Amino acid sequence: MNVESIKEIIERQPNLSTVLGMQFISTPEDDICKATMKVDENNRQPFGFLSGGASLALAENVAGVGSTALCPGKICVGISVSGEHVKAVSEGDTVTAIGHLVSKGRKLHVWDVRITDSTGDLISTVHVTNYIITPKKEKE
């Protein structure tokens, strides 16, 4: 999945993806989206571990970037995000999120996202549903 044009949009101004340190990576597969995120002071809990909320945000953003890459000119928003966290990750490590497109409908996309640590151990599994919006044309 080519996400280069989406990365340009993301990097134009500060947003959740940039503040949390997400780095999106193109993949050769059309149904897989990937990102990494270093665990640091912007996305950890006070105890020094990756925040579960930051993991969910990473997964939702991976699915959103994937849906946006598949639907140029559309707005793709998450309408359901649910996950399970199975292992803690300490500050200084880097996590990788790989999203697999499960269903691509005209209005809904469903993604399963697995987040792993730098050794490949599973950290979280997240299920994301995106709603695909066609922007209204502006009146001239």
C-alpha positions in Angstrom: 0.0 0.0 0.0 1.5 3.3 -1.1 1.0 5.9 1.7 3.5 8.5 0.5 0.8 11.1 -0.5 -1.0 10.5 2.9 2.3 11.1 4.8 2.6 14.5 3.1 -0.9 15.5 4.3 -0.1 14.2 7.9 3.2 16.1 8.1 1.8 19.5 7.0 0.8 20.4 10.5 0.9 19.0 14.1 -1.7 16.4 14.8 -2.1 13.3 16.9 0.0 11.2 14.6 3.0 13.6 14.6 2.7 14.4 18.3 2.8 10.7 19.3 5.7 10.0 16.8 4.0 7.7 14.3 5.9 6.9 11.2 3.9 5.4 8.3 5.6 3.0 5.9 4.5 1.9 2.4 4.1 -1.8 1.8 4.1 -3.9 -1.4 0.6 -5.4 -0.4 -2.5 -3.5 -1.4 -4.4 -4.5 1.8 -1.7 -3.9 4.4 -0.7 -0.6 6.1 2.2 -0.3 8.5 3.6 2.3 11.0 6.2 2.4 13.8 6.2 4.5 17.0 9.0 5.0 19.5 7.8 4.8 23.1 8.7 8.1 24.6 7.5 10.9 26.9 4.7 11.8 24.4 3.0 8.4 24.4 3.9 6.7 27.7 2.0 6.5 31.0 3.6 7.9 34.2 5.1 4.5 35.0 7.3 4.5 31.8 5.2 2.0 29.7 3.4 2.6 26.4 0.0 4.0 27.1 -2.9 1.7 26.1 -4.6 4.8 24.6 -1.6 5.5 22.5 -1.6 1.9 21.2 -5.3 2.4 20.2 -4.5 5.7 18.6 -1.7 4.1 16.6 -4.0 1.3 15.4 -6.8 3.7 14.5 -4.4 5.9 12.6 -2.9 2.9 10.7 -6.4 1.9 9.6 -7.3 5.5 8.8 -4.2 6.0 6.6 -4.9 2.6 4.9 -8.5 3.5 4.1 -7.5 6.9 2.9 -4.9 5.4 0.6 -7.6 3.1 -0.8 -10.1 5.9 -1.3 -8.4 9.0 -2.8 -10.6 12.1 -2.3 -12.6 10.6 0.5 -12.5 11.3 4.2 -12.1 8.2 6.3 -12.9 8.3 10.0 -12.8 5.6 12.7 -16.3 4.8 14.1 -15.3 1.8 16.3 -12.0 0.9 17.9 -11.6 -2.0 20.3 -8.4 -3.7 21.5 -6.7 -6.0 23.9 -3.3 -5.2 25.4 -1.3 -8.3 26.2 2.2 -7.1 27.1 3.8 -3.8 28.4 6.4 -2.0 26.4 9.0 0.2 28.2 10.0 3.7 27.2 12.9 3.6 24.6 11.5 0.6 22.7 9.8 1.0 19.3 6.5 -0.7 18.4 5.3 -1.7 14.9 1.6 -1.7 13.9 0.5 -3.8 10.9 -3.0 -3.3 9.7 -4.8 -5.9 7.6 -7.9 -4.9 5.6 -10.6 -7.4 6.5 -13.5 -5.9 4.6 -13.6 -3.1 2.0 -17.2 -1.9 1.4 -18.3 1.3 -0.2 -19.0 3.0 3.1 -17.3 0.8 5.7 -13.8 -0.6 6.0 -12.8 -3.1 8.7 -9.2 -3.6 9.8 -7.4 -5.9 12.2 -4.2 -4.3 13.5 -1.4 -6.2 15.4 1.1 -4.2 17.4 4.4 -5.8 18.3 7.5 -4.7 20.1 11.1 -4.6 18.7 11.6 -8.3 19.4 8.4 -9.2 17.6 6.3 -10.0 20.7 2.6 -9.2 20.5 1.6 -6.1 22.4 -1.9 -5.4 21.3 -4.6 -6.6 18.9 -7.0 -3.9 17.7 -10.2 -4.1 15.6 -11.0 -0.8 13.7 -14.1 0.1 11.6 -13.8 3.2 9.4 -16.6 5.1 7.8 -15.9 6.5 4.3 -17.3 10.0 3.7 -17.6 11.7 0.3 -16.9 15.4 0.9 -19.6 17.8 -0.1 -18.7 20.0 -3.0 -18.2 23.7 -2.1 -20.6 26.1 -3.7 -18.9 28.8 -5.8 
